[in-house]
Amino acid sequence: MANTKQTSKSVASKASKILSDNRYSSNSKSVAASALSQTKTKK
């Protein structure tokens, strides 16, 4: 069974900001990267 859940646009936007901000820990960035990897891609 495939996972069909996807990250919303607002969460993806916040995750992107976390990845580009050096104030966040590597654990936070890992979670943000995981969230971004689950976003729907535009074709």
PDB file of N, CA, C and O in Angstrom:
ATOM      1  N   MET A   1       0.838  -1.167   0.000  1.00  0.00           N
ATOM      2  CA  MET A   1       0.000   0.000   0.000  1.00  0.00           C
ATOM      3  C   MET A   1       0.894   1.244   0.000  1.00  0.00           C
ATOM      4  O   MET A   1       1.779   1.382   0.844  1.00  0.00           O
ATOM      5  N   ALA A   2       0.656   2.128  -0.937  1.00  0.00           N
ATOM      6  CA  ALA A   2       1.474   3.331  -1.082  1.00  0.00           C
ATOM      7  C   ALA A   2       0.973   4.437  -0.159  1.00  0.00           C
ATOM      8  O   ALA A   2      -0.218   4.524   0.140  1.00  0.00           O
ATOM      9  N   ASN A   3       1.893   5.271   0.281  1.00  0.00           N
ATOM     10  CA  ASN A   3       1.550   6.434   1.095  1.00  0.00           C
ATOM     11  C   ASN A   3       1.101   7.547   0.156  1.00  0.00           C
ATOM     12  O   ASN A   3       1.882   8.008  -0.677  1.00  0.00           O
ATOM     13  N   THR A   4      -0.145   7.978   0.282  1.00  0.00           N
ATOM     14  CA  THR A   4      -0.672   9.000  -0.622  1.00  0.00           C
ATOM     15  C   THR A   4      -0.734  10.382   0.011  1.00  0.00           C
ATOM     16  O   THR A   4      -1.210  11.325  -0.621  1.00  0.00           O
ATOM     17  N   LYS A   5      -0.265  10.520   1.239  1.00  0.00           N
ATOM     18  CA  LYS A   5      -0.290  11.817   1.918  1.00  0.00           C
ATOM     19  C   LYS A   5       0.792  12.722   1.341  1.00  0.00           C
ATOM     20  O   LYS A   5       1.881  12.267   0.990  1.00  0.00           O
ATOM     21  N   GLN A   6       0.473  14.014   1.249  1.00  0.00           N
ATOM     22  CA  GLN A   6       1.435  14.969   0.728  1.00  0.00           C
ATOM     23  C   GLN A   6       1.451  16.218   1.599  1.00  0.00           C
ATOM     24  O   GLN A   6       0.465  16.558   2.252  1.00  0.00           O
ATOM     25  N   THR A   7       2.587  16.882   1.589  1.00  0.00           N
ATOM     26  CA  THR A   7       2.776  18.096   2.382  1.00  0.00           C
ATOM     27  C   THR A   7       2.029  19.265   1.736  1.00  0.00           C
ATOM     28  O   THR A   7       2.062  19.438   0.518  1.00  0.00           O
ATOM     29  N   SER A   8       1.357  20.063   2.566  1.00  0.00           N
ATOM     30  CA  SER A   8       0.635  21.225   2.057  1.00  0.00           C
ATOM     31  C   SER A   8       1.604  22.327   1.635  1.00  0.00           C
ATOM     32  O   SER A   8       2.782  22.307   1.991  1.00  0.00           O
ATOM     33  N   LYS A   9       1.089  23.284   0.874  1.00  0.00           N
ATOM     34  CA  LYS A   9       1.925  24.390   0.400  1.00  0.00           C
ATOM     35  C   LYS A   9       2.466  25.214   1.553  1.00  0.00           C
ATOM     36  O   LYS A   9       3.622  25.634   1.516  1.00  0.00           O
ATOM     37  N   SER A  10       1.659  25.455   2.576  1.00  0.00           N
ATOM     38  CA  SER A  10       2.121  26.283   3.699  1.00  0.00           C
ATOM     39  C   SER A  10       3.232  25.589   4.485  1.00  0.00           C
ATOM     40  O   SER A  10       4.187  26.238   4.911  1.00  0.00           O
ATOM     41  N   VAL A  11       3.112  24.293   4.676  1.00  0.00           N
ATOM     42  CA  VAL A  11       4.155  23.543   5.390  1.00  0.00           C
ATOM     43  C   VAL A  11       5.419  23.483   4.549  1.00  0.00           C
ATOM     44  O   VAL A  11       6.523  23.602   5.081  1.00  0.00           O
ATOM     45  N   ALA A  12       5.272  23.301   3.248  1.00  0.00           N
ATOM     46  CA  ALA A  12       6.432  23.262   2.360  1.00  0.00           C
ATOM     47  C   ALA A  12       7.169  24.594   2.375  1.00  0.00           C
ATOM     48  O   ALA A  12       8.399  24.627   2.338  1.00  0.00           O
ATOM     49  N   SER A  13       6.429  25.676   2.428  1.00  0.00           N
ATOM     50  CA  SER A  13       7.043  27.000   2.469  1.00  0.00           C
ATOM     51  C   SER A  13       7.838  27.196   3.756  1.00  0.00           C
ATOM     52  O   SER A  13       8.952  27.719   3.727  1.00  0.00           O
ATOM     53  N   LYS A  14       7.273  26.780   4.873  1.00  0.00           N
ATOM     54  CA  LYS A  14       7.969  26.899   6.154  1.00  0.00           C
ATOM     55  C   LYS A  14       9.199  25.995   6.187  1.00  0.00           C
ATOM     56  O   LYS A  14      10.240  26.380   6.721  1.00  0.00           O
ATOM     57  N   ALA A  15       9.084  24.802   5.622  1.00  0.00           N
ATOM     58  CA  ALA A  15      10.219  23.877   5.584  1.00  0.00           C
ATOM     59  C   ALA A  15      11.355  24.459   4.759  1.00  0.00           C
ATOM     60  O   ALA A  15      12.525  24.312   5.113  1.00  0.00           O
ATOM     61  N   SER A  16      11.014  25.112   3.671  1.00  0.00           N
ATOM     62  CA  SER A  16      12.026  25.738   2.830  1.00  0.00           C
ATOM     63  C   SER A  16      12.773  26.828   3.587  1.00  0.00           C
ATOM     64  O   SER A  16      13.991  26.960   3.459  1.00  0.00           O
ATOM     65  N   LYS A  17      12.041  27.605   4.372  1.00  0.00           N
ATOM     66  CA  LYS A  17      12.669  28.666   5.163  1.00  0.00           C
ATOM     67  C   LYS A  17      13.581  28.083   6.243  1.00  0.00           C
ATOM     68  O   LYS A  17      14.638  28.645   6.530  1.00  0.00           O
ATOM     69  N   ILE A  18      13.183  26.976   6.835  1.00  0.00           N
ATOM     70  CA  ILE A  18      14.010  26.324   7.858  1.00  0.00           C
ATOM     71  C   ILE A  18      15.317  25.849   7.245  1.00  0.00           C
ATOM     72  O   ILE A  18      16.378  26.004   7.851  1.00  0.00           O
ATOM     73  N   LEU A  19      15.255  25.274   6.055  1.00  0.00           N
ATOM     74  CA  LEU A  19      16.460  24.760   5.406  1.00  0.00           C
ATOM     75  C   LEU A  19      17.447  25.866   5.062  1.00  0.00           C
ATOM     76  O   LEU A  19      18.656  25.635   5.047  1.00  0.00           O
ATOM     77  N   SER A  20      16.950  27.049   4.790  1.00  0.00           N
ATOM     78  CA  SER A  20      17.841  28.131   4.389  1.00  0.00           C
ATOM     79  C   SER A  20      18.309  28.995   5.567  1.00  0.00           C
ATOM     80  O   SER A  20      19.088  29.928   5.374  1.00  0.00           O
ATOM     81  N   ASP A  21      17.844  28.694   6.778  1.00  0.00           N
ATOM     82  CA  ASP A  21      18.193  29.476   7.960  1.00  0.00           C
ATOM     83  C   ASP A  21      19.184  28.691   8.828  1.00  0.00           C
ATOM     84  O   ASP A  21      18.887  27.577   9.260  1.00  0.00           O
ATOM     85  N   ASN A  22      20.331  29.263   9.075  1.00  0.00           N
ATOM     86  CA  ASN A  22      21.377  28.576   9.840  1.00  0.00           C
ATOM     87  C   ASN A  22      21.092  28.497  11.340  1.00  0.00           C
ATOM     88  O   ASN A  22      21.856  27.863  12.070  1.00  0.00           O
ATOM     89  N   ARG A  23      20.029  29.114  11.813  1.00  0.00           N
ATOM     90  CA  ARG A  23      19.717  29.074  13.249  1.00  0.00           C
ATOM     91  C   ARG A  23      19.094  27.751  13.672  1.00  0.00           C
ATOM     92  O   ARG A  23      19.017  27.468  14.867  1.00  0.00           O
ATOM     93  N   TYR A  24      18.646  26.935  12.721  1.00  0.00           N
ATOM     94  CA  TYR A  24      17.972  25.682  13.057  1.00  0.00           C
ATOM     95  C   TYR A  24      18.970  24.534  13.133  1.00  0.00           C
ATOM     96  O   TYR A  24      19.993  24.539  12.447  1.00  0.00           O
ATOM     97  N   SER A  25      18.664  23.554  13.970  1.00  0.00           N
ATOM     98  CA  SER A  25      19.549  22.403  14.153  1.00  0.00           C
ATOM     99  C   SER A  25      19.476  21.464  12.956  1.00  0.00           C
ATOM    100  O   SER A  25      18.584  21.569  12.115  1.00  0.00           O
ATOM    101  N   SER A  26      20.424  20.555  12.899  1.00  0.00           N
ATOM    102  CA  SER A  26      20.432  19.584  11.804  1.00  0.00           C
ATOM    103  C   SER A  26      19.207  18.669  11.880  1.00  0.00           C
ATOM    104  O   SER A  26      18.723  18.203  10.848  1.00  0.00           O
ATOM    105  N   ASN A  27      18.703  18.407  13.085  1.00  0.00           N
ATOM    106  CA  ASN A  27      17.503  17.585  13.230  1.00  0.00           C
ATOM    107  C   ASN A  27      16.292  18.302  12.638  1.00  0.00           C
ATOM    108  O   ASN A  27      15.470  17.681  11.964  1.00  0.00           O
ATOM    109  N   SER A  28      16.180  19.594  12.887  1.00  0.00           N
ATOM    110  CA  SER A  28      15.075  20.371  12.335  1.00  0.00           C
ATOM    111  C   SER A  28      15.149  20.393  10.817  1.00  0.00           C
ATOM    112  O   SER A  28      14.135  20.274  10.130  1.00  0.00           O
ATOM    113  N   LYS A  29      16.362  20.548  10.306  1.00  0.00           N
ATOM    114  CA  LYS A  29      16.537  20.584   8.854  1.00  0.00           C
ATOM    115  C   LYS A  29      16.226  19.238   8.230  1.00  0.00           C
ATOM    116  O   LYS A  29      15.723  19.177   7.108  1.00  0.00           O
ATOM    117  N   SER A  30      16.515  18.170   8.933  1.00  0.00           N
ATOM    118  CA  SER A  30      16.209  16.832   8.439  1.00  0.00           C
ATOM    119  C   SER A  30      14.697  16.629   8.309  1.00  0.00           C
ATOM    120  O   SER A  30      14.215  16.068   7.325  1.00  0.00           O
ATOM    121  N   VAL A  31      13.967  17.092   9.309  1.00  0.00           N
ATOM    122  CA  VAL A  31      12.499  16.984   9.280  1.00  0.00           C
ATOM    123  C   VAL A  31      11.935  17.855   8.154  1.00  0.00           C
ATOM    124  O   VAL A  31      11.014  17.444   7.448  1.00  0.00           O
ATOM    125  N   ALA A  32      12.487  19.049   7.993  1.00  0.00           N
ATOM    126  CA  ALA A  32      12.041  19.953   6.931  1.00  0.00           C
ATOM    127  C   ALA A  32      12.303  19.344   5.555  1.00  0.00           C
ATOM    128  O   ALA A  32      11.461  19.432   4.662  1.00  0.00           O
ATOM    129  N   ALA A  33      13.463  18.732   5.388  1.00  0.00           N
ATOM    130  CA  ALA A  33      13.791  18.100   4.115  1.00  0.00           C
ATOM    131  C   ALA A  33      12.849  16.936   3.828  1.00  0.00           C
ATOM    132  O   ALA A  33      12.448  16.722   2.684  1.00  0.00           O
ATOM    133  N   SER A  34      12.504  16.202   4.851  1.00  0.00           N
ATOM    134  CA  SER A  34      11.565  15.096   4.687  1.00  0.00           C
ATOM    135  C   SER A  34      10.193  15.610   4.248  1.00  0.00           C
ATOM    136  O   SER A  34       9.543  15.020   3.385  1.00  0.00           O
ATOM    137  N   ALA A  35       9.772  16.703   4.849  1.00  0.00           N
ATOM    138  CA  ALA A  35       8.481  17.297   4.474  1.00  0.00           C
ATOM    139  C   ALA A  35       8.506  17.758   3.019  1.00  0.00           C
ATOM    140  O   ALA A  35       7.541  17.554   2.282  1.00  0.00           O
ATOM    141  N   LEU A  36       9.607  18.376   2.610  1.00  0.00           N
ATOM    142  CA  LEU A  36       9.699  18.849   1.227  1.00  0.00           C
ATOM    143  C   LEU A  36       9.740  17.698   0.235  1.00  0.00           C
ATOM    144  O   LEU A  36       9.259  17.831  -0.891  1.00  0.00           O
ATOM    145  N   SER A  37      10.301  16.586   0.637  1.00  0.00           N
ATOM    146  CA  SER A  37      10.371  15.443  -0.273  1.00  0.00           C
ATOM    147  C   SER A  37       8.995  14.827  -0.520  1.00  0.00           C
ATOM    148  O   SER A  37       8.813  14.042  -1.450  1.00  0.00           O
ATOM    149  N   GLN A  38       8.036  15.191   0.319  1.00  0.00           N
ATOM    150  CA  GLN A  38       6.683  14.650   0.179  1.00  0.00           C
ATOM    151  C   GLN A  38       5.721  15.637  -0.469  1.00  0.00           C
ATOM    152  O   GLN A  38       4.509  15.425  -0.446  1.00  0.00           O
ATOM    153  N   THR A  39       6.246  16.709  -1.045  1.00  0.00           N
ATOM    154  CA  THR A  39       5.388  17.671  -1.714  1.00  0.00           C
ATOM    155  C   THR A  39       5.051  17.197  -3.118  1.00  0.00           C
ATOM    156  O   THR A  39       5.779  16.405  -3.715  1.00  0.00           O
ATOM    157  N   LYS A  40       3.958  17.685  -3.623  1.00  0.00           N
ATOM    158  CA  LYS A  40       3.552  17.325  -4.975  1.00  0.00           C
ATOM    159  C   LYS A  40       4.369  18.160  -5.968  1.00  0.00           C
ATOM    160  O   LYS A  40       4.468  19.379  -5.829  1.00  0.00           O
ATOM    161  N   THR A  41       4.936  17.509  -6.941  1.00  0.00           N
ATOM    162  CA  THR A  41       5.747  18.224  -7.919  1.00  0.00           C
ATOM    163  C   THR A  41       4.879  18.727  -9.061  1.00  0.00           C
ATOM    164  O   THR A  41       3.905  18.084  -9.451  1.00  0.00           O
ATOM    165  N   LYS A  42       5.249  19.892  -9.594  1.00  0.00           N
ATOM    166  CA  LYS A  42       4.533  20.447 -10.735  1.00  0.00           C
ATOM    167  C   LYS A  42       5.090  19.839 -12.013  1.00  0.00           C
ATOM    168  O   LYS A  42       6.302  19.696 -12.173  1.00  0.00           O
ATOM    169  N   LYS A  43       4.211  19.493 -12.898  1.00  0.00           N
ATOM    170  CA  LYS A  43       4.649  18.907 -14.168  1.00  0.00           C
ATOM    171  C   LYS A  43       4.340  19.813 -15.321  1.00  0.00           C
ATOM    172  O   LYS A  43       4.640  19.479 -16.467  1.00  0.00           O
TER     173      LYS A  43
END
